[in-house]
Amino acid sequence: MSNIILQRINPIYPCRKYGVSLWQCPQFLFLVMGLIIIVAIVMAWFVASAKISDPAIVTLIVLIVGATSLMLSFIITSSFERLAAASRMKTEFIGIVSHQLRTPLTNLRFSLDLLLSENVEQIKIDPKEYFVILQENTKRMGVLIDNLLTISRLESGKLPLDKKLISLEEVVNVLVSKTRPFATASQISIVTNFQSNLGKVLVDPFWLDQIITNLLDNAVRYSKGGGQVDINIERKGKKILLAIKDQGVGIPKEEQKFIFEKFFRSANAIKQQTDGSGLGLYIVKKFIELLGGKIWFSSIMNKGTTFYFTLPEVK
């Protein structure tokens, strides 16, 4: 506990965290700027007192100098903090992408080496098995690259949307039909409950499919065998609310604040299902916000998670 407190008050610790030098570290710069502000205020008081006899004017000058210095300090340290955070994210991005690509590349290399081996006939292997491995791993790398491109376009604002009026219930029914065989194989039942006379939503059909598919797939994938996934759609004011509830592993409370961050996967989710890049929920959140909606969730460990999102209703 004492080590954590010392880390928080130590201005050098965040610099190590960001991986930058002291003079590029926001916390250290804030400390330096604070000392500069104190010196500027004292000097302003001495200079003003020597030149001006009215105490009220002296006080006003000192306040103006202090406020201006504080504002400049905030702007400078905020800029460096954004740069430091961007530098850290870039380093993490390279590390995580390298990790995500290493496994499929290793599998590809192993399979190809084996198939091209001079002893392939003596080993008596079925080449079809290794071609399946090649196919699965190329698909895995393709999904990761597609997600990264999607994120890049989302964050740059260069992703066009082809919005159309769509019935949310119809979309969910189609996607549930596609998911049901996978759910049945996992001994998971899917139950739907839709409020009647709901209006339509103005969205891009392709990305709406991606959003619901991602949430539904997670609900089934992280549920325990024999559980149930409930999908509810109802009207909330001028919006339509969709909720997908599972009876799965849940999300640890201390990790819930990170769930929509890029590349984040909770520890118990990794134990339950090792495959995944940690980009799905980040993309889902970005698209729902882009479509004028909002997403949130509630979760209890070992009891399940419910994801909610709203979209504006169009009658």
HELIX and SHEET records of a PDB file:
HELIX    1   1 SER A    2  ILE A    9  1                                   8    
HELIX    2   2 TYR A   13  TYR A   18  1                                   6    
HELIX    3   3 LEU A   22  GLN A   24  5                                   3    
HELIX    4   4 PRO A   26  LYS A   51  1                                  26    
HELIX    5   5 PRO A   55  LEU A  115  1                                  61    
HELIX    6   6 VAL A  120  ILE A  123  1                                   4    
HELIX    7   7 PRO A  127  SER A  156  1                                  30    
HELIX    8   8 LEU A  168  ALA A  185  1                                  18    
HELIX    9   9 PRO A  205  ARG A  221  1                                  17    
HELIX   10  10 LYS A  253  PHE A  258  5                                   6    
HELIX   11  11 ALA A  267  GLN A  272  1                                   6    
HELIX   12  12 GLY A  280  LEU A  290  1                                  11    
SHEET    1   A 6 LYS A 164  ILE A 166  0                                        
SHEET    2   A 6 LYS A 200  VAL A 203 -1                                        
SHEET    3   A 6 GLY A 304  VAL A 314 -1                                        
SHEET    4   A 6 LYS A 239  LYS A 245 -1                                        
SHEET    5   A 6 GLN A 228  LYS A 236 -1                                        
SHEET    6   A 6 SER A 189  PHE A 194  1                                        
SHEET    1   B 4 LYS A 164  ILE A 166  0                                        
SHEET    2   B 4 LYS A 200  VAL A 203 -1                                        
SHEET    3   B 4 GLY A 304  VAL A 314 -1                                        
SHEET    4   B 4 LYS A 294  ILE A 300 -1                                        
END                                                                             
